[in-house]
Amino acid sequence: MRREFASLNEEQEITNTKMLLLVIICTMGILTPLVIYLLMKKWNAHLKRDREANERLIIVIREELSKRNILATNFILQIKTLNEDMLKGSLRRPELMALIAFALLNLPTLYLLYMLTRNIFLHEKMLNDFKKRLSLALEAIGISGMSIKEEYEGRSPSSFLILGILFVILIPLVIVVFSFARMLVVIIQSEETPSSLMDILLIPSTRVMLLYLCIAVISMLGYIVFWIRTYIKEYNKHIKQEEEWREKMYRVLK
């Protein structure tokens, strides 16, 4: 049984974090939907492995309850239903979502990141309920000591979205509008009308505008990289905690 549990937990962690973030930075965020697509595929695969591992635990506990002549048909049905409900946290059609994000010039990026963050938040809560129910079943057959963490410690998904709207949309938008308006005012008030693109670039306010645009890009890319890095960190932490919990379950059920 231990080998089966271990095989279900293999290769679930995201180990290429630096490479994924480098892809976003080097492409100025253009390939962000591709990175999010890979994260969504990883999440969906994890949920499937999670269901398989939980099904094995349910079978073992049902056998242990039967050995002690404990009738728990409703209980087994409830935790089976809860296990299936956790699979609903999978993200549908990640390929289509990524293509839509590309087609709309990365505008849905914040929403896709919010969905990823929200799903891991909700999954943690449902899994915690699942663990508590299994813990009750173990106590019924005389096995105790399976402590369960009460709440998910990660930051609220809504706070990430609100900050994303601020740093990725509002602040860059204000900077771009302000810089363009400032440049146009200087051009209008200038005694000589620029006759070429080079003349416009030589205007001091244009160079200042380009500096402002760089700040806007840094604000956008910086927050997206921060959000994705935080998500990967929380995901890997979630995987590690599940592995530790299942290892403990194995020890008490062997």
N, C-alpha and C positions, 0 to 999 in steps of 0.2 A: 504494500500500500504506500509506503514511504517513497518508493521509486516512482510510483504513478503520480503522487502529489508533486514531486520534484520536476517531473517532465512537463507538467502543466504550467509550471512557473518559469520555465526556461525561456530566455530570449524575449522577455516582456519589457524589460527596462529600456529606456531610450538612452543610448550611450554616445550617440553622435551629436550631442547638443551644440558643440562649438561649430561643427560643420554646417548645421542647419541655420544657426544664427549668422554665420559668415556668408551663406548664400543670400540671405535677406539684405545684409549690409552691402555686399559687393554689387548686387543688382538694384540698389536703391529702392528696395521694397517691391520690385516688379514681380519677383518669384515668391512673394509671401503666400499667395494662395496654394502654391505647390507644397510649401512646407506645412501649411495647415492641413492640406489633403493627406500628407503622410502621417500627421498626428491623429487625424480622424480615423484612418485605416488602423493605426496601432491601437486606438481606443476600442474600436469595434472588435478587433481580434482578442483584446484583453477580456471584454465582456463575455465572449463565447467560451474562452478558457475558464473564466470565473464560474460560469454556469456548470460546466463539466465537473470542475472540482467540487462545487457545492452539491451536485447530484451524488457524487461518490460519498460525501459526508452524510447525506441524508440516508443513503442505503445502509451505511454502517450503523448509524444511530437507530434506524428502524429495526435492524437485526438485533441490536443490543436490547431494545425495548421488548422485542418478541421473546427473547430468551428469558426475560424476567416476567413474562405474561402480563405486560403492561399494554392495555389497549389504547392506541394513540392514532387511530385512523384520521380523525379530524386535524390533529396536530401536524401529522405528516403532510396532509393535503394543504394545510395553510403554508407551511414552509416551502413546499414545492411551488405553490402559486407565487409566493414572494420571490423565490429564485427565478421564476420565469419573468416576473414583472421587472426584475433588475435588468433584463436584456432589452427592455424597452428604452433604456438609456442610450442605445446605440444610435449613431448618426446615419440617417438614411441618405443614400446616393452621394457619398463624398466627392465622387468624380464630377457629378453635375454641379455641386456647390462650388467646387474649385473653378470649373469652367465659367460659371456665372460671375464669379468674383473677377476672373480675368477679363471677361467681356465688359464688365461695368467698371473697369479701371481700378480694381481693388476696393471699391466703395463698401462691399459687404464684409470686408475683413474683420472689422470690429464685432459684427454680429456673429461671425463664425467662431471667433475667439471666445466670445461670451458663451456660445453654446457649449464649447469644449469645457470651459471653466465651470459652467452651471451643471453640466452632466456629471463631472467628477464630484461636485458638491452633493448633488442629489443621490448619486450612487453610494457615497460614503454613508449617508443617513440610512438608506435602505439596507445596506450591508450591515450596519450597526444593529438594526432591528433583527436581521437574520441571525447575527451572532448571539444576540440576547435570547432568542427563541431556542437556539441550539444549546445554549448554556442552561436554560431551564430543563431541557430534555436530559442533559447530562446529570443535573442535580437529581432528577427523578430516578435515575439508576445508580445514585450514590457517588457520582463523580462531581467534585466541586473545584474551585480555584481558577476557573476560566474568567479572569477579569476582562471587562469590556469597557473600552473608552466611550464616554457618554456622547461627546459632540465632535464634529469635524472642526479642526483648528485652523483651517485655511481661511483666507480673506474672502469676504462676500463677493460673489460674481458681479453683483450690481455695482459695487464700488469700482471694480476694474473697468466696467463699461462707462461709468460716469467720468472717470479719469481719462479714459480713452477718447471720449467725445471732446474733452477739454484739450488734451495734448495733441491729438491727431487731427481734429477738425477745427475747433474754435480758435485756438491760439495761432496755428498756421494760417487760417483764413484771415484773421485780423492783421497778421504780419504782412501777408501778400497784398491785401487791399490797401493798407497804409503805405507800403513801399511804392506801389504803382501810383497811388494818388499823389504821393510826394514827388515822384519823378515827373508826372504829367504837369504838375504845378510849376516845377522848375523849367520844363520845356516851354510852357505857355508864356511864362514871364521872361524868358530869354529873349534878348534882342535879335539873335540870329537863330533861324529855324534850322535844325539838323537836317542835312541832306542825305545822309547815309547811316547805316547801322553803326559804323565806326564812330561817327560823330556822337551818336547817342551813348555809346559805350564810354566815350571820353568825358562825358558829363559826370562830375563828382557824385551827384545824387544817384546816378545809375549804378555806380560801384557800391554805394551804400545799400541800394535796393538789392543787389546781388548778395550782399552780406546778410541782409534780412531774409532773403530766400533760403540761404544756407541754414540759418537758424531755424526756419520753418521746417526744412527737411530733417534736420537733426531732432527736432521735437517729435515729428511723426515717427521716424525710424527708431529713435531712442525708446519711445514708449512701447512700440510694437515688439521690439527685441526684448525689452524688460518683461512684457506680459507673457510672451512665448517662453522665455527662460524660466519665469516663475511657474508657469503651467507644467513645464517638463519636470521641474523640481518637485512639485506637488504630486505629479503622476508617479514618479519614481519612488517617492516616499510612500504613496498609497500601495504600490506593488510590494515594497519591502515589508510593510506592516501586514499585508495579507499573507505573505510567505511565512512570517514569524507566527501569525495566528494559526495557520494550517499545520505548521510544524508542531506547535503546541497541541493542537487537536490530535495529531498523529500519536504523540507521546502518551496522551491520556486514553486513547482508544486502542492502542496496540495490545 
